[in-house]
């Protein structure tokens, strides 16, 4: 019980809870829009932005690295859309191309600064945490940034909730009632890039997409009502964050981000089997219909 009252646990749990709940909401929007993999592409594409920001400012100040991540994440998304519209390459192939390309660029830039005399006065240690995530090393300023960005994203969702839902479920109808669909798309993209960028320190560029997808997938096996799905996915994300932070605090060497993802994955798997719309219920309904 001492762990629950410790300062480090409070810092980790507060940061990951805010990130998990806000990511679950935005992840549900992306999943219903049919672009569940966009978070994975943006996540990998943010890493070179983190390294470039470090090279320019020679500092690991969270806000500077956050801005760098957002810039390259946005550039990657723009290039993916441009390539999809102007070439015969399919969207999934474009996602794979730019995902691997940007992440490879980040690794090359990271190798360049290692041992470079121009960066001797700047601390390079910790940049690798943005690949796999290490919430245990989050500072108070990291958590403050996560809270600010999460609240900003949730505020945007509340303000544009009706427009977002209209565009996601019936884009043509949304146009007929005067909804600016391009603006709504841009708002959803901004929220997605912001959350992915701010969550790198906690979860890492490789696993951040799971924060967006898994809670919604789990919720979909319990309800088909979008409002209920949002509530369930937020609950799943919040519980996973608390339990993951707790286990990573009591077991040395256990990374917080991957632990949270593992718990989310377990809940999702259980939901897929025993949920209201899971495998077992589905078989039961089929047998009764015969």
One Martini backbone bead per residue (centre of mass of N, CA, C, O) as a GRO file, in nm:
protein
  290
    1UNK     BB    1   0.051   0.066  -0.012
    2UNK     BB    2   0.293   0.261  -0.034
    3UNK     BB    3   0.292   0.296  -0.339
    4UNK     BB    4   0.021   0.464  -0.365
    5UNK     BB    5   0.169   0.714  -0.190
    6UNK     BB    6   0.373   0.771  -0.389
    7UNK     BB    7   0.506   1.001  -0.599
    8UNK     BB    8   0.577   0.829  -0.850
    9UNK     BB    9   0.297   0.696  -0.881
   10UNK     BB   10   0.133   0.955  -0.916
   11UNK     BB   11   0.274   1.057  -1.169
   12UNK     BB   12   0.227   0.812  -1.351
   13UNK     BB   13  -0.084   0.772  -1.319
   14UNK     BB   14  -0.185   1.049  -1.407
   15UNK     BB   15  -0.058   1.054  -1.688
   16UNK     BB   16  -0.177   0.778  -1.799
   17UNK     BB   17  -0.478   0.837  -1.754
   18UNK     BB   18  -0.510   1.082  -1.934
   19UNK     BB   19  -0.398   0.946  -2.189
   20UNK     BB   20  -0.589   0.700  -2.206
   21UNK     BB   21  -0.867   0.840  -2.218
   22UNK     BB   22  -0.816   1.032  -2.459
   23UNK     BB   23  -0.725   0.805  -2.656
   24UNK     BB   24  -0.990   0.642  -2.653
   25UNK     BB   25  -1.166   0.857  -2.785
   26UNK     BB   26  -0.995   0.910  -3.045
   27UNK     BB   27  -0.975   0.614  -3.132
   28UNK     BB   28  -1.277   0.576  -3.188
   29UNK     BB   29  -1.297   0.780  -3.416
   30UNK     BB   30  -1.087   0.641  -3.603
   31UNK     BB   31  -1.220   0.361  -3.617
   32UNK     BB   32  -1.499   0.458  -3.736
   33UNK     BB   33  -1.349   0.599  -3.988
   34UNK     BB   34  -1.118   0.384  -4.094
   35UNK     BB   35  -0.820   0.484  -3.929
   36UNK     BB   36  -0.649   0.291  -3.724
   37UNK     BB   37  -0.342   0.314  -3.857
   38UNK     BB   38  -0.262   0.619  -3.822
   39UNK     BB   39  -0.129   0.605  -3.540
   40UNK     BB   40   0.112   0.431  -3.624
   41UNK     BB   41   0.233   0.620  -3.837
   42UNK     BB   42   0.263   0.870  -3.655
   43UNK     BB   43   0.429   0.744  -3.429
   44UNK     BB   44   0.683   0.679  -3.605
   45UNK     BB   45   0.706   0.984  -3.726
   46UNK     BB   46   0.789   1.139  -3.451
   47UNK     BB   47   1.086   1.064  -3.384
   48UNK     BB   48   1.250   1.262  -3.568
   49UNK     BB   49   1.136   1.514  -3.422
   50UNK     BB   50   1.271   1.465  -3.151
   51UNK     BB   51   1.566   1.467  -3.255
   52UNK     BB   52   1.561   1.743  -3.398
   53UNK     BB   53   1.490   1.910  -3.147
   54UNK     BB   54   1.747   1.831  -2.996
   55UNK     BB   55   1.950   1.943  -3.208
   56UNK     BB   56   1.850   2.241  -3.199
   57UNK     BB   57   1.818   2.283  -2.863
   58UNK     BB   58   1.981   2.097  -2.674
   59UNK     BB   59   1.711   1.954  -2.547
   60UNK     BB   60   1.461   1.777  -2.319
   61UNK     BB   61   1.225   1.951  -2.346
   62UNK     BB   62   0.906   1.854  -2.377
   63UNK     BB   63   0.787   2.079  -2.563
   64UNK     BB   64   0.998   2.065  -2.790
   65UNK     BB   65   0.956   1.761  -2.859
   66UNK     BB   66   0.655   1.788  -2.918
   67UNK     BB   67   0.677   1.976  -3.162
   68UNK     BB   68   0.858   1.794  -3.335
   69UNK     BB   69   0.657   1.557  -3.348
   70UNK     BB   70   0.422   1.712  -3.484
   71UNK     BB   71   0.561   1.792  -3.745
   72UNK     BB   72   0.636   1.503  -3.856
   73UNK     BB   73   0.351   1.388  -3.832
   74UNK     BB   74   0.220   1.590  -4.031
   75UNK     BB   75   0.400   1.534  -4.276
   76UNK     BB   76   0.334   1.236  -4.304
   77UNK     BB   77   0.031   1.266  -4.353
   78UNK     BB   78   0.052   1.442  -4.605
   79UNK     BB   79   0.216   1.235  -4.777
   80UNK     BB   80   0.012   1.006  -4.768
   81UNK     BB   81  -0.222   1.159  -4.906
   82UNK     BB   82  -0.069   1.246  -5.162
   83UNK     BB   83   0.007   0.959  -5.259
   84UNK     BB   84  -0.283   0.838  -5.269
   85UNK     BB   85  -0.394   1.054  -5.488
   86UNK     BB   86  -0.112   1.039  -5.700
   87UNK     BB   87  -0.128   0.720  -5.688
   88UNK     BB   88  -0.141   0.353  -5.704
   89UNK     BB   89  -0.093   0.345  -5.415
   90UNK     BB   90  -0.199   0.223  -5.141
   91UNK     BB   91  -0.266   0.314  -4.825
   92UNK     BB   92  -0.125   0.078  -4.672
   93UNK     BB   93   0.144   0.114  -4.823
   94UNK     BB   94   0.197   0.409  -4.743
   95UNK     BB   95   0.209   0.360  -4.442
   96UNK     BB   96   0.457   0.170  -4.452
   97UNK     BB   97   0.656   0.358  -4.591
   98UNK     BB   98   0.644   0.608  -4.388
   99UNK     BB   99   0.686   0.462  -4.127
  100UNK     BB  100   0.971   0.343  -4.191
  101UNK     BB  101   1.110   0.599  -4.297
  102UNK     BB  102   1.085   0.785  -4.045
  103UNK     BB  103   1.205   0.591  -3.838
  104UNK     BB  104   1.477   0.560  -3.981
  105UNK     BB  105   1.551   0.860  -3.960
  106UNK     BB  106   1.560   0.869  -3.652
  107UNK     BB  107   1.790   0.660  -3.617
  108UNK     BB  108   2.002   0.814  -3.780
  109UNK     BB  109   2.001   1.074  -3.609
  110UNK     BB  110   2.078   0.935  -3.344
  111UNK     BB  111   2.358   0.826  -3.448
  112UNK     BB  112   2.482   1.106  -3.509
  113UNK     BB  113   2.479   1.229  -3.205
  114UNK     BB  114   2.653   1.005  -3.128
  115UNK     BB  115   2.960   1.142  -3.039
  116UNK     BB  116   2.902   1.431  -3.091
  117UNK     BB  117   3.057   1.727  -3.005
  118UNK     BB  118   2.802   1.924  -3.034
  119UNK     BB  119   2.652   1.732  -2.783
  120UNK     BB  120   2.807   1.732  -2.502
  121UNK     BB  121   2.615   1.952  -2.337
  122UNK     BB  122   2.394   1.742  -2.404
  123UNK     BB  123   2.148   1.528  -2.311
  124UNK     BB  124   2.093   1.203  -2.461
  125UNK     BB  125   1.964   1.070  -2.249
  126UNK     BB  126   1.633   0.921  -2.327
  127UNK     BB  127   1.559   0.896  -2.633
  128UNK     BB  128   1.486   0.586  -2.630
  129UNK     BB  129   1.212   0.626  -2.472
  130UNK     BB  130   1.057   0.716  -2.748
  131UNK     BB  131   1.024   0.422  -2.855
  132UNK     BB  132   0.913   0.240  -2.586
  133UNK     BB  133   0.901   0.371  -2.330
  134UNK     BB  134   0.915   0.547  -1.984
  135UNK     BB  135   0.722   0.630  -1.724
  136UNK     BB  136   0.923   0.612  -1.478
  137UNK     BB  137   1.080   0.888  -1.606
  138UNK     BB  138   0.873   1.083  -1.538
  139UNK     BB  139   0.802   1.408  -1.496
  140UNK     BB  140   0.617   1.667  -1.395
  141UNK     BB  141   0.634   1.812  -1.677
  142UNK     BB  142   0.526   1.575  -1.840
  143UNK     BB  143   0.247   1.557  -1.701
  144UNK     BB  144   0.152   1.845  -1.756
  145UNK     BB  145   0.149   1.814  -2.063
  146UNK     BB  146  -0.052   1.581  -2.076
  147UNK     BB  147  -0.287   1.729  -1.939
  148UNK     BB  148  -0.314   1.968  -2.131
  149UNK     BB  149  -0.357   1.805  -2.395
  150UNK     BB  150  -0.595   1.633  -2.299
  151UNK     BB  151  -0.787   1.873  -2.234
  152UNK     BB  152  -0.779   1.992  -2.518
  153UNK     BB  153  -0.897   1.745  -2.663
  154UNK     BB  154  -1.160   1.715  -2.498
  155UNK     BB  155  -1.266   1.998  -2.565
  156UNK     BB  156  -1.287   1.956  -2.870
  157UNK     BB  157  -1.483   1.721  -2.854
  158UNK     BB  158  -1.715   1.870  -2.713
  159UNK     BB  159  -1.748   2.104  -2.924
  160UNK     BB  160  -1.738   1.874  -3.189
  161UNK     BB  161  -1.918   1.619  -3.155
  162UNK     BB  162  -2.145   1.636  -3.369
  163UNK     BB  163  -1.961   1.671  -3.618
  164UNK     BB  164  -1.791   1.416  -3.584
  165UNK     BB  165  -2.023   1.209  -3.593
  166UNK     BB  166  -2.139   1.291  -3.867
  167UNK     BB  167  -1.882   1.234  -4.039
  168UNK     BB  168  -1.831   0.935  -3.955
  169UNK     BB  169  -2.134   0.813  -4.028
  170UNK     BB  170  -2.225   1.073  -4.243
  171UNK     BB  171  -2.082   1.264  -4.468
  172UNK     BB  172  -2.306   1.354  -4.666
  173UNK     BB  173  -2.503   1.458  -4.453
  174UNK     BB  174  -2.311   1.667  -4.329
  175UNK     BB  175  -2.301   1.844  -4.584
  176UNK     BB  176  -2.614   1.909  -4.605
  177UNK     BB  177  -2.601   2.057  -4.300
  178UNK     BB  178  -2.311   2.233  -4.307
  179UNK     BB  179  -2.060   2.072  -4.263
  180UNK     BB  180  -1.713   2.105  -4.219
  181UNK     BB  181  -1.529   1.842  -4.308
  182UNK     BB  182  -1.236   1.949  -4.323
  183UNK     BB  183  -1.229   2.067  -4.038
  184UNK     BB  184  -1.291   1.804  -3.888
  185UNK     BB  185  -1.049   1.647  -3.994
  186UNK     BB  186  -0.837   1.845  -3.872
  187UNK     BB  187  -0.919   1.809  -3.577
  188UNK     BB  188  -0.867   1.505  -3.558
  189UNK     BB  189  -0.572   1.520  -3.641
  190UNK     BB  190  -0.474   1.706  -3.416
  191UNK     BB  191  -0.552   1.520  -3.181
  192UNK     BB  192  -0.384   1.276  -3.267
  193UNK     BB  193  -0.100   1.406  -3.281
  194UNK     BB  194  -0.095   1.519  -2.994
  195UNK     BB  195  -0.122   1.248  -2.840
  196UNK     BB  196   0.111   1.097  -2.966
  197UNK     BB  197   0.335   1.304  -2.889
  198UNK     BB  198   0.279   1.309  -2.569
  199UNK     BB  199   0.306   0.971  -2.540
  200UNK     BB  200   0.605   0.881  -2.589
  201UNK     BB  201   0.731   0.870  -2.299
  202UNK     BB  202   0.526   0.647  -2.194
  203UNK     BB  203   0.505   0.438  -2.467
  204UNK     BB  204   0.591   0.508  -2.749
  205UNK     BB  205   0.606   0.486  -3.098
  206UNK     BB  206   0.520   0.176  -3.120
  207UNK     BB  207   0.261   0.165  -2.891
  208UNK     BB  208   0.056   0.410  -2.917
  209UNK     BB  209  -0.172   0.283  -3.097
  210UNK     BB  210  -0.293   0.100  -2.870
  211UNK     BB  211  -0.427   0.333  -2.712
  212UNK     BB  212  -0.638   0.383  -2.951
  213UNK     BB  213  -0.760   0.080  -3.005
  214UNK     BB  214  -0.818  -0.132  -2.773
  215UNK     BB  215  -1.055  -0.004  -2.608
  216UNK     BB  216  -1.258  -0.003  -2.849
  217UNK     BB  217  -1.256  -0.303  -2.913
  218UNK     BB  218  -1.362  -0.390  -2.640
  219UNK     BB  219  -1.627  -0.217  -2.639
  220UNK     BB  220  -1.756  -0.346  -2.906
  221UNK     BB  221  -1.823  -0.624  -2.730
  222UNK     BB  222  -2.063  -0.460  -2.547
  223UNK     BB  223  -2.131  -0.232  -2.772
  224UNK     BB  224  -2.309  -0.022  -3.040
  225UNK     BB  225  -2.303   0.239  -2.882
  226UNK     BB  226  -2.112   0.511  -2.898
  227UNK     BB  227  -2.140   0.630  -2.613
  228UNK     BB  228  -2.079   0.361  -2.464
  229UNK     BB  229  -1.805   0.308  -2.593
  230UNK     BB  230  -1.664   0.555  -2.470
  231UNK     BB  231  -1.701   0.473  -2.175
  232UNK     BB  232  -1.569   0.192  -2.183
  233UNK     BB  233  -1.294   0.274  -2.306
  234UNK     BB  234  -1.219   0.468  -2.075
  235UNK     BB  235  -1.230   0.256  -1.851
  236UNK     BB  236  -1.021   0.060  -1.964
  237UNK     BB  237  -0.789   0.266  -1.978
  238UNK     BB  238  -0.784   0.354  -1.680
  239UNK     BB  239  -0.741   0.075  -1.548
  240UNK     BB  240  -0.483   0.001  -1.703
  241UNK     BB  241  -0.313   0.238  -1.596
  242UNK     BB  242  -0.325   0.174  -1.294
  243UNK     BB  243  -0.226  -0.122  -1.298
  244UNK     BB  244   0.035  -0.072  -1.459
  245UNK     BB  245   0.161   0.131  -1.258
  246UNK     BB  246   0.164  -0.059  -1.016
  247UNK     BB  247   0.337  -0.297  -1.125
  248UNK     BB  248   0.584  -0.111  -1.211
  249UNK     BB  249   0.637  -0.023  -0.904
  250UNK     BB  250   0.681  -0.324  -0.767
  251UNK     BB  251   0.850  -0.397  -1.034
  252UNK     BB  252   1.153  -0.415  -1.131
  253UNK     BB  253   1.187  -0.340  -1.483
  254UNK     BB  254   0.889  -0.262  -1.538
  255UNK     BB  255   0.726  -0.136  -1.791
  256UNK     BB  256   0.459   0.065  -1.817
  257UNK     BB  257   0.353   0.076  -2.106
  258UNK     BB  258   0.355  -0.233  -2.180
  259UNK     BB  259   0.176  -0.312  -1.938
  260UNK     BB  260  -0.075  -0.160  -2.024
  261UNK     BB  261  -0.104  -0.299  -2.298
  262UNK     BB  262  -0.134  -0.587  -2.185
  263UNK     BB  263  -0.395  -0.529  -2.029
  264UNK     BB  264  -0.561  -0.432  -2.266
  265UNK     BB  265  -0.530  -0.696  -2.429
  266UNK     BB  266  -0.667  -0.880  -2.222
  267UNK     BB  267  -0.942  -0.736  -2.215
  268UNK     BB  268  -0.995  -0.767  -2.517
  269UNK     BB  269  -0.990  -1.076  -2.530
  270UNK     BB  270  -1.218  -1.123  -2.329
  271UNK     BB  271  -1.431  -0.958  -2.485
  272UNK     BB  272  -1.422  -1.135  -2.748
  273UNK     BB  273  -1.541  -1.386  -2.589
  274UNK     BB  274  -1.762  -1.266  -2.342
  275UNK     BB  275  -1.908  -1.066  -2.478
  276UNK     BB  276  -2.202  -0.963  -2.609
  277UNK     BB  277  -2.020  -0.966  -2.905
  278UNK     BB  278  -1.891  -1.231  -2.883
  279UNK     BB  279  -1.821  -1.553  -2.948
  280UNK     BB  280  -2.012  -1.699  -2.747
  281UNK     BB  281  -2.270  -1.533  -2.805
  282UNK     BB  282  -2.274  -1.589  -3.107
  283UNK     BB  283  -2.312  -1.899  -3.087
  284UNK     BB  284  -2.569  -1.891  -2.917
  285UNK     BB  285  -2.745  -1.742  -3.127
  286UNK     BB  286  -2.713  -1.948  -3.358
  287UNK     BB  287  -2.839  -2.193  -3.208
  288UNK     BB  288  -3.123  -2.051  -3.157
  289UNK     BB  289  -3.187  -2.007  -3.475
  290UNK     BB  290  -3.211  -2.325  -3.554
   0.00000   0.00000   0.00000
